[in-house]
Structure formats: structure tokens, C-alpha cells
Amino acid sequence: MLTAIEDALAGNFAPGRRRVRSARVSSRSTKVKALRNTPLEDLNHGDLEAVLGTLENEERSNREHHPHHLKSNQTASIIKKDLARTSTVKAIVDYVLAVQDKALERIGPQVDAEKPLMLQVGSMIIFDGQPSTQAQSLIAQMHKKYRGRIHVFFGAFHTLMKLHNSMGKMFDYIFKVIYSSYRRTFNRILWIQFPGDPRQLEQEFPELLQAVYGSAAQYFYEKHKRVPSVRELNEYMLERGKKYPVVGLIILYCRFAEIAKMMKMSERKEPHGDTELFFTTLRFALTIFTMTHKTDYVNLISNFFVEWEMASPALRAVYKTFIFTQTGPTGSPMFSDLFLEQHNRYTRGDVGKVWSKGLDAKLEQSLKKNMIDRQEDGHTVEQLRVGKQTAKASRSKTHIVTTESSPILKMHGFIHESKFFCDDEPPIIGKNKDNRSPIHAEEGSYNQGKTGSTNPELLYFHLEGAKRAEEYMQVNLLDEENKIGRTEADVSLKSIPLTAADLNTLRQERIDKDVSVSVTRLEAIMSIDEMKDKIASTHFTLTFELGQEGIEEPRVSGKRKNELAKLLVKLRKQHFKVDSETKTYLEEQAKKAFDDESQPEISLDDVFALDLYKLSADVLARDEYTKPLPDSIVK
């Protein structure tokens, strides 16, 4: 469907000369005429919307005289299609391209010799994760057809949901121990640990942050007999984390919970959200996604950053103003993909969820009802576009009204009683089953109690995550433009082992690669290249080192994985039969190599000196971070 934005792009922005140009229209407002020669970077949101608003009026007039811009056989018939299928995504992309071609045909020759900006900027499509990935792959495969004309954006709402799910995976201890202080059942914990909607957690994780910081401030007050500043409180907490890794894990969760909170805050800044804040949170989120095997979002975010660096000023202006957020029912910005989710909910309420004859006509009527005629809050499309809503958005809460069942009270009680930040006693990580006496953490120990021991690398995983992200962009986006096959053979995105149990599993996998004689096991844990290497090395040992004769050189070319596994098992059995001590030796060597690689690379002192844990110089220069906190925080 053609929009006023597309018309504006088609004739009013030219990135090369960075001027607002006149389109072939019959009339313009005085303000729009005055903006003709204004450099793009000097335009504010009001100026941009004035240009687009004028063009929208003309678009409406054009629709009355030319109601059908596309032929029926060019309309994408995707009502009954599965959006998860690549063919459906391609149909949507081709439909948008057809709309673009018709728009260019209708616009006709331009006033100047430059090509229409609709070709220079292109059209934008918003999907959630999986369809976005499929569309990006489609653009890479058919880059001559789509590159520059179609831009795919993933939604911030679904990105935030994926971030919360990744954090639920990485910080299992926080959910199973701290959140369980008031969520007593397994299903209730899972509901917030792996939310299907980030709003399921929006109230609770800020309250956990307040409970953690409140308990730390109270223990600081008990020790020093004064209220700390933000700087002093942060240093106090980090000193505690250097002694007890379980405390360091809580601090790390707080850091990433703050990043999730910032991502949500990027939506709320009027009039169109804060894209720069969103980009900052994306960089941190990318380090989690690379370490938790979220391949779709690693791909999408990496593509986005590379494309953003090359984007024209016009494309950036359109993204910031119209793509990142939409205006919600209260007049406040709303992530575009959340806006679409809510619109779909309204539409399903009107036409149902089951396909029936005439559904396409019903959808058109529902679109008009929900997007144009919806007057529940006195809003018209024009009012929503220019920000003149009659209903005001609710202000952010500065205080929390608590009751006896409020999460913050129960979490604070548990955190304080566990003495995570008590300077005089070690943290309590559990209770003995026999007499219910407390089990205290040991200095430097990574034991978390009932959830087992954590992997030391978890406290500085973001360093490896950043390295993976950089390598991923270099290999898949910079070294080879329009690369299609992106495999983990090039850049690993495997999930980091989170606990000692995970490390034991990986240790056994490492041992089995060297000694297992199970075809099924080898198929599960080894790649084809690894099998070929092991076959070659085992054959060399048998023939040259052990002097076994009559063993033919194995042929591995063109063999399937199952065939290679059987061949490797055959050679290993011969090897272990000739030298009975070899298997034990290989097991010990594999175990030692794994344990050496798994040792922490940096000390706890160095971990908590990393930038992620420190306050920046910009923050420390502000008075509000060096003055004492309000007295109420310790009462």
C-alpha cells in the first residue's frame, strides 16, 4: 500500500545533495515551500512531519481519482500462508517491490536529472526474528534485485523479549534462588525466566534491582554509619564480589537487567523514541546473543550495524521517525512490532483467526476501522502522526506502592537475610537438610548451593562475546559481501557452559571424541572434518608407530557421516586391541587438556576492574552520583 512517506521519499529527499526538493504536486503549504532548500540535517521532526503531512493530503486526493494502483494479479496472496516459510517472506518482499515499481511509474519523470529517492532509499519492512533472518538471506542471495531497494528491520519489542530469554538462560541461579523467594512454583518461575512477552517481567526485575541495591546500602550504613553515594555503593559491592563469586554473579545480572531496562526506556522518549540509546543496548545484547546461540539475532544485529554505517541521512531520518516506533493509543511512542502485534489482535477480534471466503475484503474493512476510524480516545490518523493526541501518556512511576505481598519486599528480605553484602559474614547459599543450619559460601569458591557451581568464565563472558561479534561481522559481512552460507565452522556461536555440570558434559564430550567406539555417539558430537582428521591420525599411529601391516589406507572422500563414524570405530578398536593402555592414556590427556583450557584466564580482582562493572568518568563527574543517596534507602 502506498503511503505519504513513500511519496515524500520519491521526490523530496536526495542524499547526494542533501536537500529537500519539490515533487510534482499541484499545491504546497507555505511552510513546505520555505523548507525546499533546507539541508536535511537542519530539519527537526516538526519540519519533516510538515512535509510528509502535506504530501499525505495529496496522496489522499490521488487515491480518490486513482483508487487502484496495482492490478489484482500483482497483489500478494498470503492470507493463508505460513509466515515461517521462506516462500511467504519472498512473496511479501516481492509485493513491496511491486508497490515500489508502481509508485515510481505513477510519479513519472523527475524535475531534475537525479533518480527518484524511492530508489535511493528503498522501502522498509518490519518483521520479527525468524522472517527477518529469512528476508536478509533472500536479499543476500538476490542482491542485484533487492539490495538498496528493500530494507528489513527487526522489531525492538521482540529483541527485548529475546534478551530476557537469554538472560533467563545465563542467570539460572538468580531465578531459581532469588525470584523463587516469592514465586513458589516451577511454572511461575519459568513464566518470567523465559517470558513470551517482555512485559511479563517489566515490573519485577526493576524491583529486584531496588532490593539488591537497598540491601547493599543498608549493610554499608551498618559498617560506616553513614549513607553512601552511588560511587561508594558500587565500590562496596564490587569489593564483596571479589571475595565471593556468587555475589559477583548477582552484580552481573544487575548490569544486564539495567541494559534491558534501558532498552525499554528507549521506546518511551517522545516523540519517536531514542534510537541512539537503543543502539547502545543492542551492542551489549549482542554479547549475550553470541554466547547463548541466538544465531538469528546475531545475524540481524550484525547486518543492521553494518548497513547503518552506510545508510544515507534520509534513510536514517525515516528509520528514526517512522520505523523504530509508532504512536500508541495514549499518544506515546510504541515499538513498531508491538504496535503491529496489537493491531493484529484488534484485527483477529474483527475477522477471527480462521480463513474463510471473502476474508481479504473483511481485512480491508478492519484496516479502515482499526487504523483510520478508531476514535476511542479521540485520535485520528492525522492526530497520531503529528502528535496532537487528546489523551496524555501516563508518567513514569517514581515511587512503588507496596503491599505485604509485593515482590520487592520478599526479595529484599531474602537478599538481606542471605547476607550477600554483609561485610562481617560470608553469604548464605543454602541450608543443611538435617538441622537447617546455614551453609556459607567460601572465599573464591564458585559454588552457588543448590544450583551447583558456576563456570568462572560467566563473570567475564562479555569479553568473549564481543570478540565473537567482531569476528562474525568480519567473516560474514566484510570479508565477503553478500555471503549466503554462514556456518559455525567459520565463527562459533555455541552456548557458553554455565555451570560445573555443563563443564563436565563438555569434558566428557572432549574425551569421547578421542576414545569412543560408539557410532551413534561419534555422529552426535563430531563434525565430518573432525572424523576425517581422527581417521587419518589413527591410521598413521597403527601403520607407522605400531608397525601394523595389511591395513589399507582409508578412503574418506565422498563418504557420509555415518560411514565415516563406522570407519573410525573400526580403526580405534584395532588400535586399542594392539595397545591396551592407549585408551586410558588418551582419556587422561583429553581431560587434562580440557581442564587446562577451562581455568579462569583472569583473577577476580581483574574481573571486577573491567569496564562493565565500573562507573564511567562521565557518570562520576555528575553531582548526583557523588552525593549521598537519600536517607530513605537505608530505612
Residue pairs with C-beta under 8 A, 6 or more apart in sequence:
1 99
2 59
2 69
2 99
2 102
2 103
3 56
3 59
4 52
4 53
4 55
4 56
4 59
5 52
5 318
5 322
6 99
6 100
6 103
6 118
6 123
7 23
7 55
7 56
7 58
7 59
7 103
7 107
8 23
8 51
8 52
8 55
9 117
9 118
9 121
9 314
9 318
10 23
10 103
10 104
10 107
10 116
10 117
10 118
11 21
11 22
11 23
11 24
11 107
11 110
11 111
11 116
11 117
12 20
12 21
12 22
12 23
12 51
12 55
12 117
13 20
13 21
13 40
13 117
13 121
13 314
13 317
14 21
14 114
14 117
14 120
14 314
15 40
15 117
15 120
15 121
15 312
15 313
15 314
15 315
16 114
16 120
17 114
18 39
18 40
18 41
18 313
19 36
19 37
19 38
19 39
19 40
20 35
20 36
20 37
20 38
20 40
20 43
20 51
21 36
21 111
21 112
22 28
22 36
22 111
23 55
23 107
24 107
24 108
24 110
24 111
25 55
25 58
26 58
27 58
28 54
29 50
29 54
31 47
31 50
32 50
32 51
32 54
35 43
35 47
35 50
35 51
38 47
40 313
40 314
40 317
41 313
43 317
45 271
45 272
45 321
48 317
48 321
49 321
49 385
49 386
52 385
53 382
53 385
53 386
56 382
56 385
66 106
69 99
69 102
69 103
69 106
70 98
70 99
70 102
74 95
74 98
74 102
75 95
76 91
76 92
76 94
76 95
77 91
78 88
78 91
78 92
78 95
79 355
79 359
79 360
79 363
80 355
81 87
81 88
81 91
82 88
83 89
83 131
84 130
84 131
86 134
86 137
86 138
88 131
89 127
89 131
89 134
89 135
89 138
90 138
92 125
92 135
93 125
93 135
93 138
93 139
93 146
93 150
96 123
96 125
96 150
97 123
97 145
97 146
97 149
97 150
99 123
100 118
100 122
100 123
100 149
103 118
104 116
104 118
104 119
107 116
107 118
110 116
117 314
119 148
119 149
120 148
120 312
120 314
121 312
121 314
121 315
121 318
122 148
122 149
122 150
122 151
122 315
123 149
123 150
123 151
124 151
124 152
124 153
124 318
124 319
124 323
125 135
125 150
125 151
125 152
125 153
126 152
126 153
126 154
126 155
126 323
126 336
126 337
126 340
127 135
127 152
127 153
127 154
127 155
127 337
128 154
128 155
128 158
128 337
129 154
129 158
129 159
129 162
129 296
129 297
129 300
130 296
132 152
132 153
132 154
132 296
132 300
133 296
133 299
133 300
135 150
135 152
136 152
136 299
136 300
136 303
137 484
138 146
139 146
139 147
139 150
139 152
140 482
140 483
140 484
141 482
141 484
143 482
147 482
151 307
151 315
153 304
153 319
153 323
153 336
154 297
154 300
154 301
154 304
154 337
155 335
155 336
155 337
155 338
155 340
156 263
156 266
156 267
156 278
156 324
156 325
156 335
156 336
156 337
157 198
157 335
157 336
157 337
157 338
157 341
158 337
159 263
159 282
159 285
159 297
159 301
160 198
160 260
160 263
160 264
160 335
161 195
161 196
161 197
161 198
162 285
162 289
162 294
162 297
163 198
163 259
163 260
163 263
163 285
163 288
163 289
164 194
164 195
164 198
164 201
164 260
165 194
165 195
166 285
166 288
166 289
166 292
166 294
167 253
167 256
167 257
167 260
167 288
168 175
168 192
168 193
168 194
168 195
169 194
169 292
169 495
169 498
170 288
170 291
170 292
170 458
170 461
170 496
170 498
171 249
171 252
171 253
171 256
172 193
172 451
172 498
172 499
173 246
173 249
173 448
173 451
173 454
174 208
174 249
174 250
174 253
175 189
175 192
175 193
176 189
176 450
176 451
177 448
177 449
177 450
177 451
178 208
178 250
178 411
178 414
178 415
179 189
179 192
179 193
179 204
179 208
179 411
180 189
181 410
181 411
181 413
181 414
182 405
182 407
182 410
182 411
183 189
183 191
183 192
191 200
192 200
192 201
192 204
195 201
198 260
198 264
202 264
203 407
204 407
205 257
205 260
205 261
206 257
206 261
207 400
207 406
207 407
207 408
207 411
208 257
208 407
208 408
208 411
209 254
209 257
209 258
209 261
210 400
210 408
210 412
211 408
211 411
211 412
211 415
212 250
212 254
212 415
212 420
213 233
213 254
213 633
214 412
214 633
214 634
215 412
215 415
215 416
215 420
215 421
216 233
216 236
216 237
216 240
216 420
216 421
217 227
217 228
217 233
217 629
217 633
217 634
218 416
218 633
218 634
219 416
219 421
219 422
219 423
220 228
220 232
220 233
220 236
220 421
220 634
221 227
221 228
221 634
223 423
223 424
226 628
227 628
227 629
227 630
227 631
227 633
227 634
228 236
228 628
228 629
229 625
229 626
229 627
229 628
229 629
230 615
230 619
230 624
230 625
230 626
230 629
231 615
231 620
231 625
231 626
233 629
234 614
234 615
236 421
237 247
237 251
237 421
238 251
238 608
238 613
240 247
240 420
240 421
240 423
241 247
241 248
241 251
241 604
241 608
241 613
242 248
242 604
242 605
242 607
242 608
243 443
243 444
243 604
244 420
244 426
244 427
244 441
244 443
244 445
245 444
245 445
245 446
245 454
245 456
245 459
245 604
246 420
246 427
246 429
246 441
246 446
246 447
246 448
246 449
246 454
247 420
247 421
247 427
248 459
248 604
248 607
248 608
249 448
249 454
249 458
249 459
250 420
251 613
252 458
252 459
252 612
252 613
255 612
255 613
256 284
256 288
259 281
259 284
259 285
260 281
262 277
262 280
262 281
263 277
263 278
263 281
263 282
263 285
265 274
265 277
266 273
266 274
266 275
266 277
266 278
266 281
267 273
267 325
267 333
267 334
267 335
268 332
268 333
268 396
269 277
269 333
270 332
270 333
270 387
270 393
271 333
271 387
272 320
272 321
272 322
272 324
272 325
272 333
273 320
273 324
273 325
273 333
273 335
275 319
275 320
275 324
278 324
279 305
279 308
282 301
282 304
282 305
284 462
285 297
285 301
286 297
286 298
286 301
286 302
286 465
286 466
286 469
287 461
287 462
287 465
287 466
287 469
288 294
288 462
288 465
289 297
289 298
289 301
289 465
290 298
290 465
290 468
290 469
290 472
290 493
291 461
291 464
291 465
291 468
291 493
291 495
291 496
292 495
292 496
293 493
293 494
293 495
294 493
295 493
298 469
298 472
298 493
299 476
299 486
302 469
302 472
302 473
302 476
302 477
303 477
305 473
306 473
306 477
306 478
308 316
311 319
323 336
324 335
324 336
325 333
325 334
325 335
325 336
325 339
326 333
326 334
326 336
326 339
327 333
327 334
327 384
327 385
327 387
327 389
328 334
328 339
328 393
329 376
329 377
329 379
329 391
330 377
330 389
330 391
330 392
330 393
330 394
331 379
331 384
331 387
331 389
331 391
331 392
331 393
332 393
334 342
343 370
343 371
346 366
346 370
347 363
347 366
347 367
347 370
350 362
350 365
350 366
350 369
350 370
351 359
351 362
351 363
351 366
371 381
372 380
372 381
377 389
377 390
377 391
378 389
378 390
378 391
379 389
379 390
379 391
383 389
383 390
400 406
400 408
402 408
402 409
415 421
417 428
418 427
418 428
418 429
419 425
419 426
419 427
419 428
420 427
425 440
426 440
426 441
426 442
426 443
427 440
427 441
428 438
428 439
428 440
428 441
429 439
429 440
429 441
429 447
429 448
429 449
430 438
430 439
430 449
430 450
431 437
431 438
431 439
432 438
432 439
439 449
441 447
441 449
444 604
445 453
446 453
446 454
446 455
446 456
446 500
447 453
448 454
451 499
452 499
452 500
452 501
453 499
453 500
454 498
454 499
454 500
455 496
455 497
455 498
455 499
455 500
455 502
455 503
455 598
456 600
457 464
457 496
457 497
457 598
457 600
457 601
458 496
458 498
459 604
459 607
460 601
460 602
460 607
460 610
461 496
462 612
463 610
464 496
468 491
468 492
468 493
471 491
472 491
472 493
475 490
475 491
476 483
476 486
476 490
476 491
477 483
488 494
489 527
489 529
497 503
497 505
497 506
503 598
506 594
507 591
507 594
507 595
507 598
509 525
510 590
510 591
510 593
510 594
511 586
511 587
511 590
511 591
511 594
512 518
512 521
512 522
512 525
513 522
513 525
513 526
513 530
513 534
513 590
514 534
514 586
514 587
514 589
514 590
515 572
515 583
515 586
515 587
515 590
516 522
516 525
516 572
517 569
517 572
517 573
517 576
518 569
519 562
519 565
519 566
519 569
522 531
522 565
522 568
522 569
523 561
523 562
523 565
526 534
526 565
528 561
528 564
531 556
531 561
531 564
531 565
531 568
532 556
532 564
534 568
535 554
535 556
535 564
535 567
535 568
535 571
536 554
536 556
538 568
538 571
538 572
538 575
539 551
539 553
539 554
539 571
541 575
542 548
542 551
542 571
542 574
542 575
542 578
543 549
543 551
546 575
546 578
546 579
548 574
548 578
551 574
554 567
554 571
556 564
556 567
559 567
575 582
576 582
576 583
607 613
615 625
619 625
620 626
